[in-house]
Amino acid sequence: VVIWRVPSSTIFKYVVGTASGSSITWGTAGNITTSIGADNTGLAVGYRSVDDKWLAIWSETSDNELVTATGTLSGTTVTWAVPIMYLTQLPTPECPIMRVE
């Protein structure tokens, strides 16, 4: 799975590649989300074999938020869950870490 931001847009896309021998066949690109902020940075993707899930991660710098979206792969399509935002500032008694959905 490869992910990227469409330049000058609010869209993150993905595409699934299938390896065979020394070549890769790419599926059709799809959207992870179409509502990212203009100030996002640090896009990354990972895979967790324990529950067979893909994870897209990025940050919204103006809001100090880390955003994640989990995906389930079926064939060459990933079904992505609604992105979840987490505050990234360190917790204090006045401002504990909280999850925003």
C-alpha positions as CSV (number, residue, x, y, z in Angstrom):
1,V,0.0,0.0,0.0
2,V,1.4,3.4,-1.0
3,I,-0.2,6.7,0.2
4,W,0.3,10.3,-0.8
5,R,-1.3,13.8,-0.7
6,V,-2.6,15.2,-3.9
7,P,-0.7,18.5,-4.3
8,S,-2.6,21.7,-3.5
9,S,-5.7,19.8,-2.3
10,T,-7.3,18.3,0.8
11,I,-7.1,14.7,-0.4
12,F,-5.0,11.8,0.7
13,K,-5.0,8.8,-1.8
14,Y,-3.7,5.3,-1.7
15,V,-3.0,2.5,-4.2
16,V,-2.4,-1.2,-3.6
17,G,0.4,-3.0,-5.5
18,T,0.6,-6.8,-6.1
19,A,4.1,-8.2,-6.4
20,S,4.7,-11.1,-8.8
21,G,8.3,-12.1,-9.5
22,S,10.2,-8.9,-10.1
23,S,7.2,-6.7,-11.1
24,I,4.4,-4.9,-9.3
25,T,0.9,-4.5,-10.7
26,W,-0.9,-1.4,-9.3
27,G,-4.6,-1.3,-8.7
28,T,-6.8,1.8,-9.0
29,A,-6.1,4.7,-6.7
30,G,-8.7,5.5,-4.0
31,N,-9.2,8.1,-1.3
32,I,-8.2,7.8,2.3
33,T,-9.9,11.1,3.1
34,T,-10.9,14.2,1.2
35,S,-10.9,16.6,4.2
36,I,-7.4,17.1,5.4
37,G,-6.2,20.5,6.6
38,A,-3.9,22.6,4.5
39,D,-1.1,22.4,7.1
40,N,-0.7,18.6,7.4
41,T,2.7,17.1,7.5
42,G,4.5,13.8,8.1
43,L,2.4,11.3,6.1
44,A,3.2,7.7,6.9
45,V,1.7,4.2,6.5
46,G,2.1,1.0,8.4
47,Y,0.8,-2.5,8.7
48,R,-0.2,-4.5,11.8
49,S,-0.3,-8.2,11.1
50,V,-2.0,-9.1,14.5
51,D,-5.3,-7.7,13.3
52,D,-4.5,-7.4,9.6
53,K,-5.0,-3.6,9.5
54,W,-3.3,-0.8,7.6
55,L,-2.7,2.5,9.4
56,A,-2.3,5.9,7.8
57,I,-0.8,8.7,10.1
58,W,-0.4,12.4,9.5
59,S,-0.3,15.6,11.6
60,E,-2.3,18.8,11.5
61,T,0.3,21.3,12.7
62,S,-1.8,24.3,13.4
63,D,-4.0,22.3,15.7
64,N,-1.2,20.1,17.3
65,E,-3.1,17.0,16.3
66,L,-2.0,13.6,15.2
67,V,-4.5,12.0,12.8
68,T,-4.9,8.3,12.2
69,A,-7.1,6.2,9.9
70,T,-7.2,2.4,9.9
71,G,-7.9,0.4,6.8
72,T,-8.9,-3.1,5.9
73,L,-7.5,-4.6,2.7
74,S,-9.6,-6.7,0.4
75,G,-8.1,-7.6,-3.0
76,T,-6.7,-4.2,-4.3
77,T,-9.1,-2.0,-2.2
78,V,-8.6,-0.7,1.2
79,T,-11.7,0.4,3.2
80,W,-10.6,3.2,5.5
81,A,-12.3,4.1,8.8
82,V,-13.1,7.7,9.6
83,P,-9.9,9.5,10.6
84,I,-9.4,10.0,14.4
85,M,-7.6,13.1,15.7
86,Y,-5.5,13.1,18.9
87,L,-4.0,16.1,20.6
88,T,-0.2,15.9,20.6
89,Q,0.7,18.3,23.3
90,L,2.1,16.9,26.5
91,P,-0.6,16.4,29.1
92,T,-0.8,18.7,32.1
93,P,-3.2,18.8,35.0
94,E,-5.0,21.7,33.2
95,C,-5.0,19.9,29.8
96,P,-5.1,16.1,29.9
97,I,-4.7,14.1,26.7
98,M,-8.0,13.5,25.1
99,R,-9.3,11.7,22.1
100,V,-11.5,13.6,19.6
101,E,-13.6,11.8,17.1
